[in-house]
Structures are given as C-alpha cells and as structure tokens.
Amino acid sequence: MHPTPRPYRARPRVRWVASPPPGAFRPRPSRPVEHYGGPPSYPVPPRWGFPHLTWRVPTAVPGTPSGYPSPVERVRVLHRNAVTVLWFLAGLAAVAAGAEFWRYALLAMSRTTALNAATVGFSDALEIIASLLTVVFGLIGIGSALWWLVVARGAAADAAGQEPARSTGEIVAGVLVPGVNLVMAGSILAELEHLVLGRAPARRPRPSRLVLAWWAAWAVNQVLMLLVIGWRFKDGVQAMADAVLLTGLLNTSAAVLAGLTAVLVYRLTTLLAPVRTDRLRPLQVRSVKGAPEPEPHTARPAGAAR
C-alpha cells in the first residue's frame, strides 16, 4: 500500500486592526509625576496579608479564566484516557483471538475423537464473553481516540498559528466511513504528525514508520472484517470452520491495531505537550543551608510614626 497523504494547506490567520483617523480624539492631558512620600502609615496594625498557601505551579483559581484547561491540557487528559482504553482493548482482543483459535483446534480434533462437554462449554463461554467485551470496548476505544484526534488537531493548529487542513466533519467521515477510511485515516494521521513536528506547511507530509505501520494494520483489519462478514453467509461445515479461523485472525489484528494506536497517541501527545502533569512534583522548602544570620531587631523609638 502506497501512502497518499494530503499535502498540508497553510491557511495563515488574518487579523484586522482598525485605528481611528488622526484628530479623532483629543490627547489626554499629562499627569504630573508624583514624588515618593515614604512608606505607607496605618493608624492601627493592618490585619490583611497573603494567604497561607504552598507554592503551586501553575496556580489556577477556580471560577476564573485561568481555571479553564488549555487545548494542550485537554490533549493530555484525553490521551491518558484513550491510551488506557486502547491497551485494555488490546488485551481483550488477544484473549478473544486465543478463544477463537482454541475453538478452531477443538473443531479439528472433533473430526477424529469425541470432545469433553465441559471443555466445549468453557470454550464457548470464553469466546462469547471475550467477543462481546471486545466489541463494547472497541466502540469506546474508537470514540476516545477520535475525540483525542479532533482536540489534538486544534491544539497543534493553534500552536503552529495555522488553520487545520480539514474540517471536523471530514475527519469524522475519513475515520468512520467504510472504504473511505482505508485511505483517509492514514492521511489524517500523517498530516497531524507533520503539523506536530513543526515542518513547513508547503512540504508534502511524509509519514513516519510508526504511522505507516499503523496504516498497514488498519488496512489489514478492515480487509479481515469484510472477509469475516462475507464468510458468515456461506453454508457448510468447512465454511463455518474457516469463519472461526478468520475471526481469530481478525481479533489478532485488532489487538495489534489497538496497541499501535495507543503508542501513536502517546508519541504524538508527547511531541505536542512534552511536559506531563503527572511527572510534576510539588515544590516545598525543607531546609536552608549557608544563609546569613538575620540582623538583630532594634526597638522602635517611642515617638516614631507607624
């Protein structure tokens, strides 16, 4: 498969600045320079002061604009959730693949010998449960990865000062529409990688080996899914056995695809937001060494103003 990523189109942002014509406003009179009159004085000792809080980096006050997460922070949160779901999906798909291969081995053994009813029942239960969980978490993984992709595109475009090359509708259609996603999904990731790496917008995106491997796994998974669906409509014992084998291969490709997606999401997030919040450590002063001794306190004169 030859990747055909779409060249990234640079759309520089235009900012219109309106300035009033000369003479529209009168110049403000200059204020006289105030001279320093000494430190402030209070009739009573002041009761205000700074709050007793530890040093926090960064400081965000709830209810203020600083408390709203930035696009990069949203990418970090979404990437953490998506990677967790994708690795769990990879494990479930591997278990489902093992259950399908075990069932195929039992089918091959049943041609020459009788099978234990408990073994067959356990194999069927494992295959049904693993397949259902794989489908459920597969939908969750697709949703979380797609959400991360949309937010990461916006964050990367803001960081580069460019407009995204594709709209959100094109991204969703390029990932979810069958047939179209065979070509569009890899191109979208190649464009995102090109934007995250800070390459020139006029250059043609050249996907890395990780993106190419993901693209190949994505195509193989789509082709196997079509084969499994088509094989289910065939009649005969051999067609049923072949469908079980193809389903095992489909689950194996799904496990590989979920693992590659988790690695790719982690890599692009690390390039876009290299500083991770989970690695920050709280700053706290524990000891002071080598500091000079404080000067002795002198008594305030009786007639001194506060």
C-alpha positions in Angstrom: 0.0 0.0 0.0 1.4 3.4 -1.0 0.5 6.2 1.3 -1.0 9.2 -0.3 -1.3 11.8 2.4 -2.9 15.0 1.5 -0.5 18.0 1.4 -1.0 20.3 4.3 -2.6 23.5 3.2 -1.3 26.6 5.1 -4.1 29.0 6.0 -2.5 31.9 7.8 -4.7 33.7 10.1 -5.6 37.3 9.2 -6.1 39.9 11.9 -7.9 43.1 11.1 -6.8 46.1 13.1 -8.9 49.3 12.9 -7.3 52.5 14.0 -9.1 56.0 14.3 -8.0 58.7 11.9 -5.7 61.5 13.2 -7.5 64.1 15.2 -10.5 61.9 16.1 -9.6 62.0 19.8 -8.0 64.8 21.8 -4.8 63.9 23.6 -5.1 63.3 27.3 -3.5 65.9 29.5 -0.3 64.7 31.0 -0.5 64.0 34.7 2.2 65.4 37.0 4.8 63.0 38.2 4.1 62.0 41.8 7.0 62.1 44.2 7.7 59.3 46.6 6.4 60.3 50.0 7.8 57.4 52.1 6.3 54.1 53.2 2.6 53.9 54.0 1.4 54.5 57.5 -1.5 52.9 59.2 -3.4 54.1 62.3 -3.5 50.5 63.6 -1.6 47.4 62.7 -3.1 46.0 59.4 -5.0 42.8 59.5 -4.6 41.7 55.9 -1.8 39.6 54.4 -1.0 36.9 52.0 -2.9 33.6 52.3 -1.1 30.7 54.0 -0.8 28.5 50.8 2.1 26.5 49.5 3.7 27.4 46.2 1.8 25.9 43.4 2.9 25.6 39.8 0.8 26.6 37.9 -1.7 28.5 40.0 -5.2 28.2 38.8 -8.1 29.7 40.7 -11.5 28.0 40.1 -14.1 30.3 38.6 -11.6 32.4 36.7 -10.4 32.2 33.1 -7.1 30.7 34.3 -9.0 27.7 35.6 -10.2 26.7 32.2 -8.0 24.0 30.7 -6.0 25.0 27.6 -6.2 22.8 24.5 -2.8 21.2 25.3 -4.0 20.3 28.8 -7.2 18.8 27.3 -5.0 16.7 24.9 -3.1 15.4 27.9 -6.2 14.3 29.7 -7.8 12.8 26.6 -4.6 11.0 25.7 -4.4 9.4 29.1 -8.0 8.1 28.9 -7.6 6.9 25.3 -4.3 5.0 26.0 -5.8 3.3 29.0 -8.9 2.1 27.0 -6.8 1.1 24.0 -4.4 -1.1 26.0 -7.3 -2.8 27.7 -8.9 -3.3 24.3 -5.7 -4.9 23.1 -5.7 -7.4 26.0 -9.4 -8.3 25.4 -8.8 -8.7 21.7 -5.8 -11.0 22.4 -8.0 -13.1 24.7 -10.7 -13.3 22.1 -8.2 -14.4 19.5 -7.0 -17.1 21.7 -10.5 -18.3 22.3 -11.2 -18.4 18.6 -8.0 -20.4 17.8 -8.9 -22.8 20.7 -12.3 -23.3 19.2 -10.8 -24.0 15.8 -8.4 -26.6 17.4 -11.4 -28.2 19.0 -13.2 -28.4 15.7 -10.2 -30.0 14.1 -10.0 -32.6 17.0 -13.7 -33.4 16.7 -13.2 -34.9 13.3 -11.4 -37.9 14.8 -12.4 -38.0 18.5 -15.2 -37.1 20.9 -14.8 -33.9 22.9 -15.5 -33.3 26.6 -18.7 -31.4 27.1 -17.2 -29.2 29.9 -14.3 -28.2 27.7 -16.6 -27.3 24.8 -18.9 -25.3 27.1 -16.0 -23.4 28.7 -14.6 -22.6 25.2 -18.0 -21.3 24.0 -18.4 -19.2 27.1 -14.9 -17.7 26.9 -15.4 -16.9 23.2 -18.8 -15.2 23.7 -17.7 -13.1 26.7 -14.4 -12.1 25.2 -16.1 -11.2 21.8 -18.8 -9.1 23.4 -16.3 -7.2 25.6 -14.0 -6.7 22.7 -16.9 -5.1 20.6 -18.0 -2.9 23.5 -14.5 -1.6 24.4 -13.8 -1.4 20.7 -16.5 1.2 20.3 -15.3 3.1 23.4 -11.7 3.0 22.1 -12.8 4.4 18.7 -14.8 7.2 20.3 -12.0 8.1 22.7 -9.3 8.0 20.0 -11.4 10.1 17.6 -12.1 12.7 20.3 -8.4 12.9 21.1 -7.7 13.3 17.3 -10.1 16.2 16.9 -8.8 18.1 20.0 -5.1 17.4 19.1 -5.7 18.8 15.6 -7.0 22.1 17.1 -4.2 22.3 19.7 -1.5 21.6 17.0 -3.0 24.2 14.7 -3.1 26.8 17.5 0.5 26.1 18.4 1.6 26.5 14.8 -0.6 29.5 14.1 -2.3 27.8 11.2 -5.8 26.7 10.3 -6.4 22.9 10.1 -6.2 21.5 6.6 -9.5 19.6 7.1 -12.8 20.3 8.9 -14.1 18.2 11.8 -16.7 16.6 9.6 -14.0 15.5 7.1 -12.0 14.0 10.0 -15.0 12.0 11.3 -16.1 10.9 7.9 -12.5 9.9 7.0 -12.2 7.7 10.1 -15.7 6.1 10.3 -17.0 5.8 6.6 -16.1 2.3 5.4 -13.9 2.2 2.3 -13.0 5.9 2.5 -11.2 5.3 5.8 -8.7 2.9 4.2 -7.1 6.0 2.5 -8.2 8.9 4.6 -7.3 7.6 8.1 -3.6 7.3 7.4 -3.5 10.6 5.6 -5.1 12.4 8.5 -2.6 11.0 11.0 0.3 11.9 8.6 -1.0 15.5 8.4 -1.3 15.6 12.2 2.3 14.3 12.6 3.5 16.8 10.0 1.9 19.6 11.9 3.1 18.5 15.4 6.7 18.2 14.2 6.6 21.8 13.1 7.5 21.1 9.5 7.0 23.6 6.7 3.3 23.8 5.6 4.3 23.8 1.9 6.1 20.5 2.2 4.4 17.2 1.4 3.7 15.2 4.6 6.0 12.2 4.9 4.6 9.7 7.4 7.0 8.0 9.8 7.4 4.3 10.2 5.1 4.2 13.1 2.3 5.9 11.1 2.9 3.6 8.1 2.8 0.5 10.4 -0.5 1.8 11.9 -1.8 2.4 8.4 -1.0 -1.1 7.3 -2.6 -2.6 10.5 -5.7 -0.5 9.9 -6.0 -1.7 6.3 -5.5 -5.4 7.3 -8.1 -5.1 10.0 -10.6 -3.6 7.6 -10.0 -6.3 5.0 -10.3 -9.1 7.5 -13.5 -7.6 8.8 -15.0 -7.7 5.3 -13.8 -11.3 4.9 -15.4 -12.5 8.1 -18.7 -10.8 7.3 -18.7 -12.4 3.9 -17.7 -15.8 5.1 -20.6 -15.9 7.7 -23.1 -16.1 4.8 -21.6 -19.3 3.4 -23.1 -22.7 4.1 -21.3 -25.9 5.1 -19.1 -27.2 7.9 -15.9 -26.2 6.3 -17.1 -22.6 5.8 -18.0 -22.4 9.5 -14.6 -23.6 10.5 -12.9 -21.1 8.1 -15.0 -18.3 9.6 -13.8 -19.3 13.1 -10.2 -19.1 11.9 -10.7 -15.8 10.1 -12.4 -14.4 13.3 -9.3 -15.4 15.3 -7.1 -13.5 12.7 -9.4 -10.5 12.9 -9.1 -10.4 16.7 -5.3 -10.7 16.4 -5.2 -7.8 14.0 -7.5 -5.8 16.3 -5.1 -6.4 19.2 -2.1 -5.2 17.1 -4.1 -2.2 15.9 -5.2 -1.2 19.4 -1.6 -1.4 20.6 -0.2 0.6 17.7 -2.9 3.2 18.2 -2.0 3.6 21.9 1.7 4.0 21.1 0.9 6.5 18.3 -1.4 8.6 20.5 1.2 8.6 23.3 4.0 9.7 20.8 2.1 12.5 19.2 0.9 13.8 22.6 4.4 13.8 23.9 5.6 15.8 20.9 2.7 18.2 21.2 2.9 18.6 25.0 6.3 17.4 26.2 5.8 18.4 29.9 3.5 15.9 31.6 1.5 17.0 34.6 1.7 13.6 36.2 5.5 14.0 36.4 5.5 17.3 38.2 6.5 17.3 41.8 5.2 19.8 44.5 7.8 22.4 45.4 8.5 22.6 49.2 11.3 24.2 51.2 12.6 21.7 53.6 15.9 23.2 54.8 18.1 26.3 54.3 21.9 25.9 54.3 24.5 28.6 54.2 22.1 31.5 54.7 23.5 34.6 56.7 22.2 35.1 60.2 19.4 37.7 60.5 20.2 41.1 61.8 19.2 41.8 65.4 15.9 43.5 65.9 16.1 47.1 67.1 13.4 48.5 69.3 11.1 51.1 67.8 11.5 54.6 69.1 8.7 55.8 71.3 7.7 58.8 69.1 8.2 57.0 65.8 5.2 57.1 63.4 3.8 53.7 62.2 
